[in-house]
């Protein structure tokens, strides 16, 4: 006996064509014709021809070979609105200022030896101009307090100080200088014999960095034997 010999055999379902259904009385041909007529009361025809819809905005199944839409991607209206919406124009970045333009903006003259740029909204983007001004070798006092200068500016100025012999006072208080920038300035003191006053209060320095600056000043090898003014 087979595994399914005792099971009751299910009757095989017979598939009838539309013509067989009509001939057998299962379907009424007149009713089918009436249902096939388009419904004029409906605002949207479900069986819209495919050619009337923009290509690329619909998900269409062609398995049955039907020329009508069988599935519709409901995200299509949003995609269409995004395609027709003009792209927002971003703000065009302004080209960087030249040194001459920076001096004009800060109202600086070429003959100034003492420069005060207190609270002028300076950032690390202006570091190259500040270094260029120091490298000119005329400025003896440069006050840059209450700006947004960070470690990048402090490190750039530190490199500048290792070969500068004109700057005597440098004010960098109340900026955004951290431990890295302050330590770079401390290391530069060993190679500079001109700087006499350095202001670094109200920055983001920890106790170890402050101690390192004091030690760097005390170990400074120059005729003046350390800064006369180190404000931390």
C-alpha atoms as a printed R data frame, in Angstrom:
    type eleno elety resid chain resno       x       y       z
1   ATOM     1    CA   UNK     A     1   0.000   0.000   0.000
2   ATOM     2    CA   UNK     A     2   1.334   3.391  -0.921
3   ATOM     3    CA   UNK     A     3   1.667   6.278   1.483
4   ATOM     4    CA   UNK     A     4  -1.403   8.016   0.119
5   ATOM     5    CA   UNK     A     5  -3.459   4.959  -0.836
6   ATOM     6    CA   UNK     A     6  -5.766   5.422   2.120
7   ATOM     7    CA   UNK     A     7  -6.248   9.130   1.631
8   ATOM     8    CA   UNK     A     8  -9.381  10.329   0.006
9   ATOM     9    CA   UNK     A     9  -8.641  11.559  -3.520
10  ATOM    10    CA   UNK     A    10  -9.619  15.159  -4.047
11  ATOM    11    CA   UNK     A    11 -11.611  15.886  -7.170
12  ATOM    12    CA   UNK     A    12  -9.551  17.572  -9.856
13  ATOM    13    CA   UNK     A    13 -10.578  21.143 -10.481
14  ATOM    14    CA   UNK     A    14 -11.426  21.790 -14.077
15  ATOM    15    CA   UNK     A    15 -10.462  25.110 -15.604
16  ATOM    16    CA   UNK     A    16 -13.114  26.448 -17.951
17  ATOM    17    CA   UNK     A    17 -12.533  29.048 -20.569
18  ATOM    18    CA   UNK     A    18 -14.784  32.095 -20.873
19  ATOM    19    CA   UNK     A    19 -16.445  30.622 -23.959
20  ATOM    20    CA   UNK     A    20 -17.142  27.337 -22.110
21  ATOM    21    CA   UNK     A    21 -18.612  29.292 -19.183
22  ATOM    22    CA   UNK     A    22 -20.874  31.214 -21.531
23  ATOM    23    CA   UNK     A    23 -21.911  28.046 -23.368
24  ATOM    24    CA   UNK     A    24 -22.584  26.231 -20.131
25  ATOM    25    CA   UNK     A    25 -24.658  29.008 -18.709
26  ATOM    26    CA   UNK     A    26 -22.201  29.914 -15.998
27  ATOM    27    CA   UNK     A    27 -21.664  33.406 -17.444
28  ATOM    28    CA   UNK     A    28 -24.077  35.627 -19.272
29  ATOM    29    CA   UNK     A    29 -22.483  37.076 -22.410
30  ATOM    30    CA   UNK     A    30 -24.659  40.212 -22.301
31  ATOM    31    CA   UNK     A    31 -23.630  40.842 -18.683
32  ATOM    32    CA   UNK     A    32 -19.962  40.518 -19.592
33  ATOM    33    CA   UNK     A    33 -20.300  43.028 -22.412
34  ATOM    34    CA   UNK     A    34 -22.070  45.475 -20.116
35  ATOM    35    CA   UNK     A    35 -19.324  45.187 -17.469
36  ATOM    36    CA   UNK     A    36 -16.629  45.695 -20.093
37  ATOM    37    CA   UNK     A    37 -17.994  49.150 -21.002
38  ATOM    38    CA   UNK     A    38 -16.045  52.066 -19.434
39  ATOM    39    CA   UNK     A    39 -17.707  53.690 -16.436
40  ATOM    40    CA   UNK     A    40 -18.218  57.362 -17.334
41  ATOM    41    CA   UNK     A    41 -19.123  58.232 -13.740
42  ATOM    42    CA   UNK     A    42 -15.681  57.277 -12.456
43  ATOM    43    CA   UNK     A    43 -13.244  60.246 -12.378
44  ATOM    44    CA   UNK     A    44 -10.244  57.993 -13.074
45  ATOM    45    CA   UNK     A    45 -10.089  55.141 -15.535
46  ATOM    46    CA   UNK     A    46  -8.256  52.212 -13.999
47  ATOM    47    CA   UNK     A    47  -7.398  50.769 -17.371
48  ATOM    48    CA   UNK     A    48  -5.532  53.799 -18.692
49  ATOM    49    CA   UNK     A    49  -3.390  53.108 -21.765
50  ATOM    50    CA   UNK     A    50   0.303  52.844 -20.951
51  ATOM    51    CA   UNK     A    51   1.262  55.336 -23.660
52  ATOM    52    CA   UNK     A    52  -0.654  58.103 -21.855
53  ATOM    53    CA   UNK     A    53   1.660  57.921 -18.780
54  ATOM    54    CA   UNK     A    54   5.167  59.487 -18.657
55  ATOM    55    CA   UNK     A    55   7.797  56.819 -19.050
56  ATOM    56    CA   UNK     A    56   9.990  56.109 -16.048
57  ATOM    57    CA   UNK     A    57   7.432  57.152 -13.410
58  ATOM    58    CA   UNK     A    58   5.514  53.880 -13.247
59  ATOM    59    CA   UNK     A    59   6.256  50.339 -12.259
60  ATOM    60    CA   UNK     A    60   4.564  48.240 -14.948
61  ATOM    61    CA   UNK     A    61   4.269  44.474 -15.169
62  ATOM    62    CA   UNK     A    62   4.401  43.219 -18.760
63  ATOM    63    CA   UNK     A    63   4.252  39.500 -17.939
64  ATOM    64    CA   UNK     A    64   0.742  39.186 -19.304
65  ATOM    65    CA   UNK     A    65   1.470  41.255 -22.392
66  ATOM    66    CA   UNK     A    66  -1.343  43.646 -21.460
67  ATOM    67    CA   UNK     A    67  -1.057  47.217 -22.808
68  ATOM    68    CA   UNK     A    68  -2.658  48.537 -19.636
69  ATOM    69    CA   UNK     A    69  -1.134  49.553 -16.297
70  ATOM    70    CA   UNK     A    70  -1.141  46.637 -13.891
71  ATOM    71    CA   UNK     A    71   0.802  48.157 -10.982
72  ATOM    72    CA   UNK     A    72   1.431  51.779 -10.099
73  ATOM    73    CA   UNK     A    73   4.325  53.173  -8.034
74  ATOM    74    CA   UNK     A    74   2.657  55.536  -5.564
75  ATOM    75    CA   UNK     A    75   5.927  57.480  -5.197
76  ATOM    76    CA   UNK     A    76   5.621  58.670  -8.787
77  ATOM    77    CA   UNK     A    77   3.869  62.005  -8.001
78  ATOM    78    CA   UNK     A    78   6.629  62.924  -5.550
79  ATOM    79    CA   UNK     A    79   9.296  61.936  -8.049
80  ATOM    80    CA   UNK     A    80   7.634  64.074 -10.681
81  ATOM    81    CA   UNK     A    81   7.490  67.099  -8.370
82  ATOM    82    CA   UNK     A    82  11.132  66.663  -7.458
83  ATOM    83    CA   UNK     A    83  12.098  66.466 -11.120
84  ATOM    84    CA   UNK     A    84  10.201  69.642 -11.995
85  ATOM    85    CA   UNK     A    85  11.354  71.584  -8.930
86  ATOM    86    CA   UNK     A    86  14.300  73.904  -9.687
87  ATOM    87    CA   UNK     A    87  17.472  73.095  -7.765
88  ATOM    88    CA   UNK     A    88  18.310  75.528  -5.007
89  ATOM    89    CA   UNK     A    89  21.432  77.482  -5.717
90  ATOM    90    CA   UNK     A    90  23.953  77.211  -2.898
91  ATOM    91    CA   UNK     A    91  25.907  80.147  -1.619
92  ATOM    92    CA   UNK     A    92  28.989  80.618  -3.740
93  ATOM    93    CA   UNK     A    93  32.137  80.667  -1.619
94  ATOM    94    CA   UNK     A    94  33.985  83.937  -1.825
95  ATOM    95    CA   UNK     A    95  37.613  83.763  -2.959
96  ATOM    96    CA   UNK     A    96  40.192  84.217  -0.174
97  ATOM    97    CA   UNK     A    97  41.475  87.728   0.438
98  ATOM    98    CA   UNK     A    98  44.936  88.723  -0.642
99  ATOM    99    CA   UNK     A    99  47.259  90.314   1.904
100 ATOM   100    CA   UNK     A   100  46.556  93.768   0.477
101 ATOM   101    CA   UNK     A   101  42.802  93.166   0.667
102 ATOM   102    CA   UNK     A   102  43.112  91.903   4.240
103 ATOM   103    CA   UNK     A   103  45.049  95.013   5.288
104 ATOM   104    CA   UNK     A   104  42.457  97.218   3.613
105 ATOM   105    CA   UNK     A   105  39.655  95.373   5.390
106 ATOM   106    CA   UNK     A   106  41.424  95.760   8.745
107 ATOM   107    CA   UNK     A   107  42.356  99.373   7.882
108 ATOM   108    CA   UNK     A   108  46.061  98.764   8.313
109 ATOM   109    CA   UNK     A   109  48.834 100.821   6.807
110 ATOM   110    CA   UNK     A   110  52.207  99.519   5.678
111 ATOM   111    CA   UNK     A   111  54.063 101.798   8.084
112 ATOM   112    CA   UNK     A   112  52.358 100.637  11.302
113 ATOM   113    CA   UNK     A   113  54.584  99.038  13.907
114 ATOM   114    CA   UNK     A   114  51.871  98.513  16.532
115 ATOM   115    CA   UNK     A   115  48.734  96.732  15.341
116 ATOM   116    CA   UNK     A   116  45.603  96.256  17.427
117 ATOM   117    CA   UNK     A   117  43.052  93.813  15.960
118 ATOM   118    CA   UNK     A   118  41.036  93.345  19.136
119 ATOM   119    CA   UNK     A   119  37.619  91.720  18.599
120 ATOM   120    CA   UNK     A   120  37.704  91.740  14.792
121 ATOM   121    CA   UNK     A   121  36.146  88.281  14.241
122 ATOM   122    CA   UNK     A   122  39.423  86.801  13.073
123 ATOM   123    CA   UNK     A   123  39.561  83.028  12.543
124 ATOM   124    CA   UNK     A   124  42.168  80.465  11.556
125 ATOM   125    CA   UNK     A   125  41.431  81.359   7.932
126 ATOM   126    CA   UNK     A   126  43.250  84.650   8.600
127 ATOM   127    CA   UNK     A   127  46.379  82.998  10.012
128 ATOM   128    CA   UNK     A   128  48.372  83.279   6.792
129 ATOM   129    CA   UNK     A   129  47.816  87.054   6.700
130 ATOM   130    CA   UNK     A   130  48.851  87.480  10.329
131 ATOM   131    CA   UNK     A   131  52.023  85.478   9.705
132 ATOM   132    CA   UNK     A   132  52.766  87.532   6.594
133 ATOM   133    CA   UNK     A   133  52.447  90.746   8.614
134 ATOM   134    CA   UNK     A   134  54.868  89.433  11.259
135 ATOM   135    CA   UNK     A   135  57.299  88.270   8.580
136 ATOM   136    CA   UNK     A   136  57.458  91.763   7.120
137 ATOM   137    CA   UNK     A   137  59.695  92.561  10.110
138 ATOM   138    CA   UNK     A   138  58.215  95.957  10.989
139 ATOM   139    CA   UNK     A   139  55.592  95.132  13.609
140 ATOM   140    CA   UNK     A   140  56.755  95.224  17.215
141 ATOM   141    CA   UNK     A   141  53.345  94.858  18.894
142 ATOM   142    CA   UNK     A   142  50.494  92.647  17.647
143 ATOM   143    CA   UNK     A   143  47.320  92.445  19.743
144 ATOM   144    CA   UNK     A   144  44.848  89.764  18.633
145 ATOM   145    CA   UNK     A   145  42.674  89.282  21.730
146 ATOM   146    CA   UNK     A   146  38.959  88.406  21.678
147 ATOM   147    CA   UNK     A   147  38.839  86.695  18.302
148 ATOM   148    CA   UNK     A   148  38.205  83.093  17.220
149 ATOM   149    CA   UNK     A   149  41.811  82.096  16.634
150 ATOM   150    CA   UNK     A   150  42.646  78.465  17.399
151 ATOM   151    CA   UNK     A   151  45.549  76.043  17.424
152 ATOM   152    CA   UNK     A   152  46.196  76.433  13.693
153 ATOM   153    CA   UNK     A   153  46.930  80.150  14.101
154 ATOM   154    CA   UNK     A   154  49.004  79.629  17.264
155 ATOM   155    CA   UNK     A   155  51.138  76.967  15.574
156 ATOM   156    CA   UNK     A   156  51.647  79.135  12.486
157 ATOM   157    CA   UNK     A   157  52.730  82.089  14.616
158 ATOM   158    CA   UNK     A   158  55.008  79.811  16.658
159 ATOM   159    CA   UNK     A   159  56.883  78.789  13.506
160 ATOM   160    CA   UNK     A   160  57.102  82.449  12.570
161 ATOM   161    CA   UNK     A   161  58.580  83.371  15.971
162 ATOM   162    CA   UNK     A   162  61.508  80.975  15.565
163 ATOM   163    CA   UNK     A   163  62.990  83.258  12.905
164 ATOM   164    CA   UNK     A   164  61.534  86.656  13.837
165 ATOM   165    CA   UNK     A   165  63.576  89.389  15.530
166 ATOM   166    CA   UNK     A   166  61.136  92.303  15.550
167 ATOM   167    CA   UNK     A   167  57.988  91.314  17.478
168 ATOM   168    CA   UNK     A   168  58.195  92.256  21.151
169 ATOM   169    CA   UNK     A   169  54.569  91.935  22.307
170 ATOM   170    CA   UNK     A   170  52.048  89.297  21.221
171 ATOM   171    CA   UNK     A   171  48.498  89.303  22.572
172 ATOM   172    CA   UNK     A   172  46.432  86.157  22.045
173 ATOM   173    CA   UNK     A   173  44.162  86.302  25.102
174 ATOM   174    CA   UNK     A   174  40.489  85.302  24.940
175 ATOM   175    CA   UNK     A   175  40.700  83.164  21.818
176 ATOM   176    CA   UNK     A   176  40.137  79.462  21.175
177 ATOM   177    CA   UNK     A   177  43.721  78.268  21.516
178 ATOM   178    CA   UNK     A   178  44.146  74.820  23.033
179 ATOM   179    CA   UNK     A   179  47.044  72.886  24.501
180 ATOM   180    CA   UNK     A   180  48.618  72.035  21.157
181 ATOM   181    CA   UNK     A   181  48.858  75.658  20.025
182 ATOM   182    CA   UNK     A   182  50.066  76.928  23.406
183 ATOM   183    CA   UNK     A   183  52.789  74.287  23.664
184 ATOM   184    CA   UNK     A   184  53.986  75.218  20.168
185 ATOM   185    CA   UNK     A   185  54.335  78.825  21.296
186 ATOM   186    CA   UNK     A   186  56.246  77.678  24.389
187 ATOM   187    CA   UNK     A   187  58.665  75.658  22.283
188 ATOM   188    CA   UNK     A   188  59.226  78.640  19.997
189 ATOM   189    CA   UNK     A   189  60.500  80.706  22.946
190 ATOM   190    CA   UNK     A   190  63.736  78.713  22.913
191 ATOM   191    CA   UNK     A   191  64.522  80.050  19.434
192 ATOM   192    CA   UNK     A   192  63.319  83.635  19.867
193 ATOM   193    CA   UNK     A   193  65.316  86.360  21.610
194 ATOM   194    CA   UNK     A   194  63.067  89.349  20.906
195 ATOM   195    CA   UNK     A   195  59.614  88.616  22.329
196 ATOM   196    CA   UNK     A   196  59.134  90.206  25.758
197 ATOM   197    CA   UNK     A   197  55.412  89.870  26.455
198 ATOM   198    CA   UNK     A   198  53.050  87.012  25.645
199 ATOM   199    CA   UNK     A   199  49.357  87.111  26.621
200 ATOM   200    CA   UNK     A   200  47.511  83.755  26.604
201 ATOM   201    CA   UNK     A   201  44.881  84.130  29.338
202 ATOM   202    CA   UNK     A   202  41.266  83.037  28.777
203 ATOM   203    CA   UNK     A   203  42.111  80.234  26.377
204 ATOM   204    CA   UNK     A   204  41.489  76.488  26.603
205 ATOM   205    CA   UNK     A   205  44.652  75.412  28.420
206 ATOM   206    CA   UNK     A   206  45.009  72.726  31.070
207 ATOM   207    CA   UNK     A   207  47.315  72.853  34.088
208 ATOM   208    CA   UNK     A   208  50.017  70.769  32.420
209 ATOM   209    CA   UNK     A   209  50.215  73.169  29.484
210 ATOM   210    CA   UNK     A   210  50.401  76.188  31.785
211 ATOM   211    CA   UNK     A   211  53.230  74.565  33.712
212 ATOM   212    CA   UNK     A   212  55.040  73.749  30.458
213 ATOM   213    CA   UNK     A   213  54.806  77.396  29.353
214 ATOM   214    CA   UNK     A   214  56.256  78.618  32.643
215 ATOM   215    CA   UNK     A   215  59.085  76.083  32.384
216 ATOM   216    CA   UNK     A   216  59.779  77.071  28.763
217 ATOM   217    CA   UNK     A   217  59.981  80.721  29.756
218 ATOM   218    CA   UNK     A   218  62.330  80.021  32.649
219 ATOM   219    CA   UNK     A   219  64.610  77.926  30.436
220 ATOM   220    CA   UNK     A   220  64.672  80.483  27.674
221 ATOM   221    CA   UNK     A   221  68.226  81.152  26.507
222 ATOM   222    CA   UNK     A   222  68.484  84.794  25.482
223 ATOM   223    CA   UNK     A   223  70.021  88.004  26.847
224 ATOM   224    CA   UNK     A   224  66.778  89.011  28.564
225 ATOM   225    CA   UNK     A   225  66.568  85.609  30.330
226 ATOM   226    CA   UNK     A   226  62.845  85.039  29.920
227 ATOM   227    CA   UNK     A   227  59.778  87.087  29.184
228 ATOM   228    CA   UNK     A   228  59.184  90.184  31.263
229 ATOM   229    CA   UNK     A   229  55.468  89.558  30.802
230 ATOM   230    CA   UNK     A   230  53.932  86.081  30.537
231 ATOM   231    CA   UNK     A   231  50.218  86.376  31.217
232 ATOM   232    CA   UNK     A   232  48.454  83.059  31.558
